């Protein structure tokens, strides 16, 4: 039942854990509750294509926003949809819509809901025959009193605001004075503008370079960088034209901005800088020109306005047609697009700026507003995670936040009130704190961007969303001593949010890092983090992943993999580098299961790359008596005849990590338990290996399992391309390979982190199956999909559970189950 998936309150006197029901005062925290595990619902709503929209709300979920978003996959042909919603088993709401993504106009009351949908034909009859009247299988969800209530203007109210907004509509009303932080940013912008104001822009030479940009990667990158510099100079001049206290300086800056605007408009909107040549560059140029149009509007005559308007229209229409209209790119149908949602958000911002002047803006607004006001990003859910990785999540945030501000200023949509944006700061807190050596999973995780992480934290604090960001910003400032250097390098993307971001009243008291739990999950993307001491940069950290987003886009074939780091150094790592998307090294090593701390078989076979159906699922999380348990299920990721692929991580105080694996297949296989390091691996017999990286150390020992041999190697079968990324540090690889083939592979590995405190740990096969272990004060077993744990010989009491398991017993004891 959906109610069983929610947070728990403890009745200590009776020793019983009672799960909360919707509407109780207890706050639901998706990061500190067992993950929701949906039923295996299969019907016509179930996505089949790699990019199709998954159903929202997901079955068995707790919705963090109210009203929630309803969405489902849509075919290529357009039909009406009828949606029926029941509350607590009784009919509550029915609506008909032509869109497959919808948010009701008003919040729903707390309760347990189910929803279903059916397609209607041209005369309103169900398109699908059957006893159930063409309805999908109902999905269930819960709404609580503590959900985020969003006040979202409907589409035509929002468009009406845009049409009648005074210019410059992209900016909030001019503040009486800049606060200290914004003044520091403006001082940098002004100094840069004054330094460059006397140099003539070399547009003629740049146009020649653009014409030859297709000759090679390096030259193309150089041209893009030069174009971005031209846009940055125009933005600097525009900012001075708005903010400088001296009218004469403002007028000169507006003239300079106009020179750059004319030069940029002089590029062919359909040429190398257009959508076909570089889709992201094209839309960024379009938005920069639309902003200049908005700010310089009263300084341009009608003929010049028309020329600038047409340039914006040509660039924006090409992007809109590709991502919103055609069958290949239609975001309403095929949601998982790494560029698509960013571009759609920019199109909406441009539509808001051009509304009332351009007839095309009406079309752009009509089709983008319902989409990007409901799904902020398709790569993560309301818990704030980002499946493509920390740095791609940062890239998404940085390249969205300016458009979010424009849309907010023009039509009032509150992006910083949405659940994903709110919780993304917590995602950074757990996966990008000071002392991190790999920023989570996926492409580019080895590239650390602390100055940018700190800058994002500042934006949260300025917008009144500093509950987690305040501590993260302070921690990075102290760790890197970057307080005086934060404004030195201002990208095009962050210039306007830093100067004109709306100041908001504080909405929640800041939490010190020491007040935040050391472990958390992000269940929608299937990531988890366990830190020995979150505020301490010298901490040890364990990251785990089992994700329903598969191995598609910038994710890897790494379900049920983990990482270990400590003292700011990587220990057990995601191996490989992101030298370039789909390079020989990237496809031939980095993305593959064998490159991760994961299980393969028969010579490195594992999960397929570039496959959204190669899914795992984070199925369990609890914190009891100092221990943290995480379980992932990934048989679906492997496919073929792999019928079981379960991994449980049990972290015990003192630096002990037990890793229990159970793999099962239809045919016998030679199994491989892979691990990788950034420092040399020392073999200690056939079942133990040690790693030391400066002050950080770890050992890996296969306590229980079939006979194996330990194989060590270094380097890569496909080395990274130094021309793309420069020299790459060496990496080292270990694998326990079974001596003979078997259909079932069950092991228990011990990882001592930082020496593991010298605690004795023993394990053996249980008499009735499974594996029993003893580790200092702790003992227990992994058997039949269950984890049993005792402390000092006694079962855990409910009162010791910060995050209780789902399966419960009276009398102060707990029984731990899969689900």
Secondary structure, 3 states (H helix, E strand, C coil): CHHHHCCEEEECCCCEEEECCCCCCCCCCHHHCCCCCCCCCCCCCCCCCCCECCCECCCCEEEEEECCEEECCCCCCCCEEEEEEEECCEEEEEEEECCCEEECCCCCCCEEEEEEEEEECCCCCECCCCCCCCCCCCEEEEEEEEEEECCCCCHHHHHHHHHHCCCCCCCCCCCCCCCHHHHHHHHHHHHHHHHHCCCCCCHHHHHHHHHCHHHCHHHHHHHHHHHHHHHHHHHHHHHHHHHCCCHHHHHHHHHHHHHHHHHHHCCCCCCCCCCCCCHHHHHHHHHHHHHHHHHCHHHCCHHHHHHHHHHHHHHHHHHHHHHHHCCCCCCCCECCCCCHHHHHHHHHHHHHHHCCCCHHHHHHHHHHHHHHCCCCCCCCCCCCCCCCCHHHHHHHHHHHHHHHHHHHHHHCCCHHHCHHHHHHHHHHHHHCCCCCCCCCCCCCCCCCCHHHHHHHHHHHHHCCCHHHHHHHHHHHHHHHCCCCCCCCCCCHHHHHHHHHCCCCCCCCCCCCHHHCCCEEEECCCCEEEEECCCCCCCCEEEEEECCCCCCCCCCCCCCCEEEEEECCEEEECCCCCCCCCCCHHHHHHHCCHHHCCCEEECCCECCCCCCCCCCCEEEEEEEECCEEEEEEECHHHHCCCEEEEEEEEEEECCCEEEEEEEEEEEEEECEEEEEEECCCEEECCCCEEEEEECCEEEEEEEEECCCEEEEEEECCCCCCCHHHHCCCCCCEEEEEEECCCEEEEEEEEEEEECCHHHCCEEEEECCCCCEEEEECCEEEEEECCEEEEEECCEECCHHHEEECCCCECCCCCECCCCC
